Amino acid sequence: NRFLDFIRTEKVQDEEFDLSRLVERVAARERTNHSARIETEGVATLVRGDEDLLERAIENVVRNACQSS
């Protein structure tokens, strides 16, 4: 279902957001869901793009990594 949500045609939002906070949010969720050791490190980084779409993509990458280890 999440994959189908990801590939649906959506209107892409172009907004500035903090990439570090997004990555930390995803990592915190996956630590809870998978009892995984996930470390994030970095400085606050402002980027422009669609925060929701990027969050889903990063979540999929992290989840796949957790499941394959």
C-alpha positions, 0 to 999 in steps of 0.5 A: 500500500505504501508503495502504491501511495508513493507512485501515485501522481501527486502534486509535488510541493516545493517548500523549504524544510530541515532535512536533518529533522526529517531523517531523525523522525524517520530513524526514530520511528524505525528504531521503535518499529524494528528495535534497530540501532540507527544512528543519525549525525549531521547538521541542520540542513535546509533544502527545497522540495516535497518533504512528504515524498522525500520522507516516504522515500527515506523511510523505505530505504531505512526500513529495507536496510533494517529488514535485510540486516 
